[in-house]
Amino acid sequence: MRTKKEQLSPTLAAMVDQEIEMGREEGRAEGIKEAKKMFARKLIRDNFSSEYIANLTRLDIEVVANLRDTE
């Protein structure tokens, strides 16, 4: 019994594989960004400067400022 993917043409199957991989990469990037924000929130609670947090996490200073405003 063939799976749905096996029923696709080779070109279409390759496109599906590419889209799946792109989705995974986007998910990883989003997860990393969220982890950086969580770490930044912890540093904000510990009273580190926005500049230090931005430098350490590589988040934009504006992102850190927005996180600080919401803490």
N, CA, C and O atoms as a Tinker XYZ file with bonds, in Angstrom:
   284  protein
     1  N      0.841000   -1.175000    0.000000    73     2
     2  CA     0.000000    0.000000    0.000000    64     1     3
     3  C      0.887000    1.239000    0.000000    63     2     4     5
     4  O      1.775000    1.364000    0.842000    81     3
     5  N      0.656000    2.140000   -0.923000    73     3     6
     6  CA     1.474000    3.345000   -1.061000    64     5     7
     7  C      0.928000    4.462000   -0.187000    63     6     8     9
     8  O     -0.283000    4.623000   -0.034000    81     7
     9  N      1.861000    5.236000    0.386000    73     7    10
    10  CA     1.443000    6.385000    1.182000    64     9    11
    11  C      1.056000    7.513000    0.238000    63    10    12    13
    12  O      1.340000    7.464000   -0.958000    81    11
    13  N      0.417000    8.513000    0.783000    73    11    14
    14  CA     0.010000    9.664000   -0.039000    64    13    15
    15  C      1.216000   10.310000   -0.705000    63    14    16    17
    16  O      1.152000   10.709000   -1.868000    81    15
    17  N      2.325000   10.413000    0.041000    73    15    18
    18  CA     3.525000   11.029000   -0.520000    64    17    19
    19  C      4.076000   10.210000   -1.686000    63    18    20    21
    20  O      4.539000   10.774000   -2.678000    81    19
    21  N      4.029000    8.896000   -1.569000    73    19    22
    22  CA     4.530000    8.041000   -2.646000    64    21    23
    23  C      3.675000    8.169000   -3.899000    63    22    24    25
    24  O      4.158000    7.891000   -4.996000    81    23
    25  N      2.433000    8.579000   -3.767000    73    23    26
    26  CA     1.539000    8.727000   -4.905000    64    25    27
    27  C      1.799000   10.018000   -5.674000    63    26    28    29
    28  O      1.322000   10.170000   -6.799000    81    27
    29  N      2.545000   10.945000   -5.090000    73    27    30
    30  CA     2.848000   12.216000   -5.749000    64    29    31
    31  C      3.945000   12.017000   -6.789000    63    30    32    33
    32  O      4.758000   11.098000   -6.689000    81    31
    33  N      3.951000   12.893000   -7.787000    73    31    34
    34  CA     5.035000   12.839000   -8.762000    64    33    35
    35  C      6.337000   13.198000   -8.055000    63    34    36    37
    36  O      6.312000   13.877000   -7.028000    81    35
    37  N      7.486000   12.748000   -8.594000    73    35    38
    38  CA     8.773000   13.046000   -7.935000    64    37    39
    39  C      9.008000   14.540000   -7.729000    63    38    40    41
    40  O      9.548000   14.948000   -6.701000    81    39
    41  N      8.610000   15.346000   -8.692000    73    39    42
    42  CA     8.817000   16.788000   -8.569000    64    41    43
    43  C      7.934000   17.357000   -7.467000    63    42    44    45
    44  O      8.391000   18.160000   -6.654000    81    43
    45  N      6.695000   16.951000   -7.437000    73    43    46
    46  CA     5.776000   17.432000   -6.413000    64    45    47
    47  C      6.204000   16.934000   -5.036000    63    46    48    49
    48  O      6.119000   17.672000   -4.055000    81    47
    49  N      6.655000   15.705000   -4.960000    73    47    50
    50  CA     7.136000   15.157000   -3.690000    64    49    51
    51  C      8.333000   15.953000   -3.179000    63    50    52    53
    52  O      8.438000   16.217000   -1.981000    81    51
    53  N      9.226000   16.332000   -4.074000    73    51    54
    54  CA    10.385000   17.142000   -3.684000    64    53    55
    55  C      9.940000   18.506000   -3.167000    63    54    56    57
    56  O     10.506000   19.025000   -2.204000    81    55
    57  N      8.934000   19.079000   -3.802000    73    55    58
    58  CA     8.412000   20.372000   -3.361000    64    57    59
    59  C      7.789000   20.246000   -1.967000    63    58    60    61
    60  O      7.970000   21.120000   -1.120000    81    59
    61  N      7.063000   19.169000   -1.740000    73    59    62
    62  CA     6.459000   18.936000   -0.424000    64    61    63
    63  C      7.556000   18.801000    0.631000    63    62    64    65
    64  O      7.468000   19.394000    1.706000    81    63
    65  N      8.586000   18.019000    0.318000    73    63    66
    66  CA     9.713000   17.857000    1.248000    64    65    67
    67  C     10.364000   19.196000    1.564000    63    66    68    69
    68  O     10.709000   19.471000    2.713000    81    67
    69  N     10.530000   20.023000    0.543000    73    67    70
    70  CA    11.148000   21.334000    0.722000    64    69    71
    71  C     10.281000   22.212000    1.618000    63    70    72    73
    72  O     10.804000   22.895000    2.498000    81    71
    73  N      8.984000   22.207000    1.412000    73    71    74
    74  CA     8.073000   23.009000    2.234000    64    73    75
    75  C      8.092000   22.536000    3.683000    63    74    76    77
    76  O      8.065000   23.348000    4.608000    81    75
    77  N      8.137000   21.228000    3.876000    73    75    78
    78  CA     8.196000   20.677000    5.231000    64    77    79
    79  C      9.480000   21.127000    5.926000    63    78    80    81
    80  O      9.450000   21.536000    7.086000    81    79
    81  N     10.593000   21.052000    5.226000    73    79    82
    82  CA    11.870000   21.459000    5.811000    64    81    83
    83  C     11.877000   22.949000    6.118000    63    82    84    85
    84  O     12.399000   23.362000    7.153000    81    83
    85  N     11.310000   23.757000    5.240000    73    83    86
    86  CA    11.226000   25.198000    5.495000    64    85    87
    87  C     10.398000   25.463000    6.751000    63    86    88    89
    88  O     10.745000   26.330000    7.553000    81    87
    89  N      9.319000   24.730000    6.919000    73    87    90
    90  CA     8.492000   24.874000    8.113000    64    89    91
    91  C      9.245000   24.514000    9.378000    63    90    92    93
    92  O      9.114000   25.179000   10.405000    81    91
    93  N     10.028000   23.464000    9.293000    73    91    94
    94  CA    10.852000   23.067000   10.446000    64    93    95
    95  C     11.866000   24.149000   10.801000    63    94    96    97
    96  O     12.043000   24.483000   11.973000    81    95
    97  N     12.524000   24.688000    9.789000    73    95    98
    98  CA    13.525000   25.735000   10.024000    64    97    99
    99  C     12.875000   26.966000   10.642000    63    98   100   101
   100  O     13.425000   27.565000   11.566000    81    99
   101  N     11.708000   27.343000   10.135000    73    99   102
   102  CA    11.004000   28.494000   10.700000    64   101   103
   103  C     10.618000   28.226000   12.147000    63   102   104   105
   104  O     10.704000   29.116000   12.993000    81   103
   105  N     10.194000   27.004000   12.430000    73   103   106
   106  CA     9.837000   26.635000   13.798000    64   105   107
   107  C     11.028000   26.693000   14.735000    63   106   108   109
   108  O     10.914000   27.160000   15.868000    81   107
   109  N     12.170000   26.219000   14.263000    73   107   110
   110  CA    13.390000   26.277000   15.081000    64   109   111
   111  C     13.777000   27.726000   15.366000    63   110   112   113
   112  O     14.101000   28.080000   16.499000    81   111
   113  N     13.739000   28.556000   14.331000    73   111   114
   114  CA    14.106000   29.963000   14.486000    64   113   115
   115  C     13.166000   30.649000   15.471000    63   114   116   117
   116  O     13.609000   31.431000   16.313000    81   115
   117  N     11.875000   30.361000   15.369000    73   115   118
   118  CA    10.901000   30.953000   16.275000    64   117   119
   119  C     11.146000   30.482000   17.707000    63   118   120   121
   120  O     11.023000   31.267000   18.647000    81   119
   121  N     11.491000   29.212000   17.879000    73   119   122
   122  CA    11.795000   28.683000   19.202000    64   121   123
   123  C     13.020000   29.338000   19.818000    63   122   124   125
   124  O     13.037000   29.634000   21.013000    81   123
   125  N     14.034000   29.561000   19.011000    73   123   126
   126  CA    15.244000   30.223000   19.495000    64   125   127
   127  C     14.931000   31.653000   19.910000    63   126   128   129
   128  O     15.388000   32.114000   20.955000    81   127
   129  N     14.159000   32.348000   19.100000    73   127   130
   130  CA    13.796000   33.734000   19.416000    64   129   131
   131  C     12.994000   33.793000   20.714000    63   130   132   133
   132  O     13.220000   34.676000   21.541000    81   131
   133  N     12.064000   32.863000   20.897000    73   131   134
   134  CA    11.260000   32.838000   22.118000    64   133   135
   135  C     12.131000   32.542000   23.335000    63   134   136   137
   136  O     11.911000   33.116000   24.402000    81   135
   137  N     13.115000   31.656000   23.192000    73   135   138
   138  CA    14.036000   31.359000   24.292000    64   137   139
   139  C     14.854000   32.598000   24.667000    63   138   140   141
   140  O     15.085000   32.863000   25.847000    81   139
   141  N     15.285000   33.349000   23.661000    73   139   142
   142  CA    16.022000   34.589000   23.923000    64   141   143
   143  C     15.155000   35.580000   24.689000    63   142   144   145
   144  O     15.630000   36.256000   25.602000    81   143
   145  N     13.882000   35.664000   24.313000    73   143   146
   146  CA    12.971000   36.576000   25.008000    64   145   147
   147  C     12.751000   36.139000   26.459000    63   146   148   149
   148  O     12.694000   36.975000   27.361000    81   147
   149  N     12.631000   34.845000   26.675000    73   147   150
   150  CA    12.465000   34.342000   28.042000    64   149   151
   151  C     13.689000   34.688000   28.888000    63   150   152   153
   152  O     13.558000   35.100000   30.040000    81   151
   153  N     14.877000   34.516000   28.310000    73   151   154
   154  CA    16.109000   34.846000   29.006000    64   153   155
   155  C     16.177000   36.351000   29.276000    63   154   156   157
   156  O     16.576000   36.776000   30.360000    81   155
   157  N     15.785000   37.150000   28.282000    73   155   158
   158  CA    15.789000   38.604000   28.448000    64   157   159
   159  C     14.851000   39.017000   29.578000    63   158   160   161
   160  O     15.189000   39.897000   30.369000    81   159
   161  N     13.681000   38.395000   29.662000    73   159   162
   162  CA    12.741000   38.723000   30.750000    64   161   163
   163  C     13.366000   38.440000   32.119000    63   162   164   165
   164  O     13.188000   39.208000   33.064000    81   163
   165  N     14.094000   37.334000   32.209000    73   163   166
   166  CA    14.775000   36.998000   33.461000    64   165   167
   167  C     15.816000   38.060000   33.794000    63   166   168   169
   168  O     15.919000   38.484000   34.945000    81   167
   169  N     16.579000   38.486000   32.813000    73   167   170
   170  CA    17.592000   39.520000   33.039000    64   169   171
   171  C     16.946000   40.847000   33.414000    63   170   172   173
   172  O     17.484000   41.589000   34.237000    81   171
   173  N     15.800000   41.151000   32.818000    73   171   174
   174  CA    15.074000   42.378000   33.169000    64   173   175
   175  C     14.663000   42.329000   34.636000    63   174   176   177
   176  O     14.836000   43.301000   35.371000    81   175
   177  N     14.116000   41.186000   35.058000    73   175   178
   178  CA    13.715000   41.037000   36.471000    64   177   179
   179  C     14.912000   41.164000   37.411000    63   178   180   181
   180  O     14.771000   41.581000   38.560000    81   179
   181  N     16.096000   40.798000   36.905000    73   179   182
   182  CA    17.314000   40.902000   37.707000    64   181   183
   183  C     17.992000   42.269000   37.557000    63   182   184   185
   184  O     19.124000   42.460000   38.001000    81   183
   185  N     17.289000   43.215000   36.927000    73   183   186
   186  CA    17.712000   44.624000   36.818000    64   185   187
   187  C     18.959000   44.865000   35.969000    63   186   188   189
   188  O     19.720000   45.792000   36.243000    81   187
   189  N     19.177000   44.041000   34.940000    73   187   190
   190  CA    20.259000   44.327000   34.005000    64   189   191
   191  C     19.809000   45.416000   33.037000    63   190   192   193
   192  O     18.613000   45.580000   32.800000    81   191
   193  N     20.748000   46.147000   32.487000    73   191   194
   194  CA    20.407000   47.231000   31.558000    64   193   195
   195  C     19.913000   46.661000   30.225000    63   194   196   197
   196  O     20.269000   45.550000   29.830000    81   195
   197  N     19.093000   47.449000   29.555000    73   195   198
   198  CA    18.568000   47.033000   28.247000    64   197   199
   199  C     19.696000   46.820000   27.245000    63   198   200   201
   200  O     19.645000   45.895000   26.433000    81   199
   201  N     20.709000   47.672000   27.302000    73   199   202
   202  CA    21.834000   47.561000   26.375000    64   201   203
   203  C     22.591000   46.253000   26.603000    63   202   204   205
   204  O     22.967000   45.572000   25.649000    81   203
   205  N     22.811000   45.908000   27.872000    73   203   206
   206  CA    23.505000   44.672000   28.192000    64   205   207
   207  C     22.701000   43.459000   27.722000    63   206   208   209
   208  O     23.253000   42.520000   27.149000    81   207
   209  N     21.396000   43.492000   27.972000    73   207   210
   210  CA    20.525000   42.394000   27.573000    64   209   211
   211  C     20.516000   42.236000   26.055000    63   210   212   213
   212  O     20.602000   41.120000   25.544000    81   211
   213  N     20.411000   43.356000   25.335000    73   211   214
   214  CA    20.406000   43.308000   23.876000    64   213   215
   215  C     21.720000   42.732000   23.355000    63   214   216   217
   216  O     21.726000   41.929000   22.421000    81   215
   217  N     22.813000   43.139000   23.953000    73   215   218
   218  CA    24.123000   42.646000   23.542000    64   217   219
   219  C     24.258000   41.151000   23.831000    63   218   220   221
   220  O     24.776000   40.398000   23.006000    81   219
   221  N     23.801000   40.735000   24.983000    73   219   222
   222  CA    23.939000   39.341000   25.389000    64   221   223
   223  C     23.038000   38.406000   24.584000    63   222   224   225
   224  O     23.454000   37.314000   24.198000    81   223
   225  N     21.800000   38.841000   24.333000    73   223   226
   226  CA    20.823000   37.973000   23.660000    64   225   227
   227  C     20.796000   38.168000   22.153000    63   226   228   229
   228  O     20.238000   37.340000   21.432000    81   227
   229  N     21.387000   39.243000   21.675000    73   227   230
   230  CA    21.351000   39.606000   20.252000    64   229   231
   231  C     19.940000   39.979000   19.797000    63   230   232   233
   232  O     19.628000   39.920000   18.608000    81   231
   233  N     19.083000   40.366000   20.763000    73   231   234
   234  CA    17.770000   40.913000   20.419000    64   233   235
   235  C     17.934000   42.400000   20.150000    63   234   236   237
   236  O     18.826000   43.036000   20.712000    81   235
   237  N     17.086000   42.960000   19.298000    73   235   238
   238  CA    17.114000   44.400000   19.064000    64   237   239
   239  C     16.790000   45.129000   20.358000    63   238   240   241
   240  O     16.001000   44.648000   21.172000    81   239
   241  N     17.397000   46.281000   20.542000    73   239   242
   242  CA    17.157000   47.068000   21.752000    64   241   243
   243  C     15.675000   47.420000   21.895000    63   242   244   245
   244  O     15.163000   47.527000   23.009000    81   243
   245  N     14.990000   47.599000   20.762000    73   243   246
   246  CA    13.558000   47.913000   20.794000    64   245   247
   247  C     12.754000   46.736000   21.345000    63   246   248   249
   248  O     11.784000   46.924000   22.079000    81   247
   249  N     13.166000   45.530000   20.987000    73   247   250
   250  CA    12.495000   44.326000   21.496000    64   249   251
   251  C     12.685000   44.250000   23.009000    63   250   252   253
   252  O     11.739000   43.964000   23.742000    81   251
   253  N     13.891000   44.503000   23.468000    73   251   254
   254  CA    14.173000   44.477000   24.904000    64   253   255
   255  C     13.353000   45.555000   25.616000    63   254   256   257
   256  O     12.801000   45.308000   26.688000    81   255
   257  N     13.274000   46.737000   25.026000    73   255   258
   258  CA    12.491000   47.820000   25.629000    64   257   259
   259  C     11.022000   47.428000   25.725000    63   258   260   261
   260  O     10.373000   47.696000   26.736000    81   259
   261  N     10.499000   46.801000   24.687000    73   259   262
   262  CA     9.097000   46.357000   24.726000    64   261   263
   263  C      8.895000   45.294000   25.798000    63   262   264   265
   264  O      7.887000   45.311000   26.504000    81   263
   265  N      9.834000   44.378000   25.927000    73   263   266
   266  CA     9.740000   43.364000   26.977000    64   265   267
   267  C      9.788000   44.025000   28.353000    63   266   268   269
   268  O      9.063000   43.626000   29.265000    81   267
   269  N     10.643000   45.033000   28.498000    73   267   270
   270  CA    10.756000   45.729000   29.772000    64   269   271
   271  C      9.442000   46.429000   30.113000    63   270   272   273
   272  O      9.030000   46.452000   31.273000    81   271
   273  N      8.786000   46.999000   29.103000    73   271   274
   274  CA     7.517000   47.695000   29.333000    64   273   275
   275  C      6.403000   46.745000   29.749000    63   274   276   277
   276  O      5.468000   47.149000   30.439000    81   275
   277  N      6.496000   45.492000   29.335000    73   275   278
   278  CA     5.435000   44.518000   29.642000    64   277   279
   279  C      5.724000   43.726000   30.913000    63   278   280   281
   280  O      4.860000   42.989000   31.388000    81   279
   281  N      6.916000   43.867000   31.465000    73   279   282
   282  CA     7.258000   43.137000   32.691000    64   281   283
   283  C      6.665000   43.825000   33.891000    63   282   284
   284  O      6.842000   43.363000   35.018000    81   283
